[in-house]
Amino acid sequence: MQQYNSFNPGEFDSSYAAGGLTLNRYISRTFGWMFLGLLVTFALGWYMAASGMVFRLFTIPYLPMVLLVAEVLVVLVLSTRIHKQSVNVSRILFFTYAILNGLVFSAYFVIFDVAAVILVFGLTALFFGAFALYGRFTHTDLSRLRPFLIGGLLFLLVSGLILMLFNISALERIVCMVGIVLFLCYTAYDTQMIRKNYQYFSHDVALLERASIYSALQLYLDFINLFLYLLRFLGSRSRN
């Protein structure tokens, strides 16, 4: 489950903070880290599938479980030690997560048609961009969505466990639709949080940079989850 710091709502669009870093530059830098993480994940996933290494990789016993545990640990360390660890460590952890997720994603390039993956990626980028722009420029305090967002995550968690035990196609479609709506809302929410981070940490350059990496991870997770739910909802299975 994603974790967030609590900030007081309010506008803060100072021309200078942390040695001259404007809000727009700070937001651009945060999204830049997110895009680099996505590039690493999708490029590694495609290479593993195209080279056939994915088939050898997943013959390793318990590998999916190991990757899952490693991803959770990386996110926990990055989020819980955001005030203590150095900027470089935060960057290393972020790209470590992107690499681990790239290994997982290599399976999707085999399970689903490549054309479907490309189409869904384009749709994800379009929807993600629209809601990120809304989160950037809206004057509505999106922190009021937090109970809904947490409730949505709990619904997905419980539904996922049920689907592991029972093959209920109707529930699968509902879960996908809820996941799509939920992570679109998270995209707007997390984008607005960048602005609040800028306000809250503007006095400390190092904290501001670490908060940028953490926000990039949150947006990365929003994009990845949105992509996966759209892929499950729209994608067709590969014939391989």
N, C-alpha and C positions, 0 to 999 in steps of 0.2 A: 504494500500500500504506500502511496506517495506521502511524503511528509512535508509540511510547510511551516515556515515561521509565521508568526502573527505580526502584522504591521497595521498601524492606524491608517484608514483610508484617507485619501486626500491627494490633491494635485501637487506635483513637484516637477517643474520643467525648467530648472535653473540652467543658465547658459554655461555655468562652470561648476564642476565638482571633481574632487580628487585630482587636483592638478590640471584642470582644463578639459576633462572628459565630459562632453555634453551627453545629454540623455539619448539623443538619436545615435550617437556614436557608440554608446554603451549597449543599446539595444541591437545595433548592427553587429557589434562584436559578439554578443551572446548568440545571435542567430548564426553567425559565422562558425562558432564552435559546434553548434548543433549540426550544421550542414557538413562539416568535416567528419563528424562522428557517423552521420548517415552514409557518407561516401565510403568510409572505411568498411562499414558493415555490409553494404550492398556490393561493393567491389570484391571483398573477400568471399562473400556468399556465392557470387557468380563464378569466381575463379575456382572455388572448391567444387562446384557442380560441373563446370565446363571441363575441368581436368579429370574428373572422375574420382578425385580424392575423397569426396563426400561419402562414397560407398565404403571405402576403407576406414574412414573416420568413425562411422557409426556401427562398425563391427566390434568396436572396443566395448567391452562389457561395462554397463552402468554409465556410459559417457553422458547421455542426456541428463541424468540426475546430477552428475558432477558439474556439468555446465550450468544447470539451474542453480545449484547451491553457490557456485562461484559468482554468478551474476548477482544473486541476492546479497552476498557478502560484500561485493564491491560497492553496491548501492548503499548499503548500511554504513560502511566505513566512510564513504564520501559525504553522506548526509549528516552523520552524527559527529564527525570531526571537522566540519566545515569551518569552525572558528579557530581550529588549532593547527591543522596541517598546512604546509606551504602551498603556494600557487602551483608549483611544478608537480608536487604530489597529486594535487587535485586534477591536473591535466592528465597525468599518467593513469590515474584511476578511471577517468572518463574514457580514454582511448582503450584501456584494458577492457572496459565493459563493451565498447563498440566492437572490439575484436572477438570477444566471447560470443556476442550476439551474431556476428558474421558467421561463425562456425555453425550456430543454430540455423541461421537463415539459409545456409547452403542446401538444407533439405527442402525448402520451399521451391527452389529453382528446379527440383526434380519432381516434387509432388504435383505442382501446378504447371500448366502451359506457360511458356516464357511470354507469349503474347498477352496472356491474362495478367501476369505479374507486371508487365510494362504498363498496361492499361490502368490497372489498379493503382500503380505508383503515381501515374499522372493525375488520376482523380484525387488521390490522397493529397498530393501537393496543392491541387486547386482548392479543395475544401479547407485544408490546413491553413493555407495562405489567407483565405477569406476570413476565417475566425481569428487568426492572429492579428489581422488588421483591425478587426472589431475590438479585440482586447486592448490593442495599442491606443486607439483613439476614443473609445467610449468613455463617457463621464459617469457611467453607472458603476457602483461598487460591486464587483463580481464576487467579493468574499461572501456575500449572502448566499451564493450557490454552494458553499462548502458542505452543508448537510446533505444536499441532493447528490453531490459528487461522491461523498463517502458512502452514502446509501447505495449509489449505483455500483461502486466497487464491490460492496458486500454482496449485492445481487449477482454480479458476474462471478464472484468467487463461489457462492453456493450453487449457482446454476452450472458452473463448470464441473463441480464435483458430481452433481446429478448426471450430467452428460457423460462423465467417465464411467458411470455404472449402468446407465440406460441410454439406448439409442432413440432419442425422441426428436424427430426432425422438426416438428413445430417449435419446440423449445429452442432448438439450435438457431432457427431463423429469428426468434424473439431476442435471444442473447446477442446475436450479431447486430440487430438494429439498436438495441440498448447500448452496446459497446460503441457503435458509430456515434450516436448522439452524445454519449458520455464523454468521449475523448475529443469531440469537437468543442464541448463546453470546457473541458480541461485546457484545451489549446488557448482559448480566450482568457481563461483564468490565469494560467501560467504566464502568458504574455503581459497581462496587467501586473503580475507580481514582479516582473523585471523592473517596472517603473517604481514600484514600492521599495524594492531592494536598493535602487539608485538613491532614493530618498533616505533610507535608513542607514546605509553604509557609506554615504558620500564623504564622510570625514576620514575614512580609512581606505587607502588605495589597495592594500592587500586583501582586506575583507571584501571590497567591492569586486575585485577580480575573482576571488573564490566564489562569491555569490553568483557571478556571471557563469562560471563553469557549472555550478549546481543548477542554475536555471536552464542552461543548455541541455543538461541531462534530463530535466523534467520535460522540456519541449521535445527532445529526442524520443523519450518514452511515449509522449502523446502521439507523435508521428508514427512510430512503430506500431503501437496498439491500434491506431486508426487504420493503418495499412492492413494489419492482420485481420481485423473484423470486416473490412471491405473485401479483402481477398476471399475470406470464408463465405461471404454473402454473395459475391459476384463471380468469383474465380471458378474455372473449370479444371478438373483433374487432368494431369498429364497421362498420356498413354504409355509412357516409359515404364 
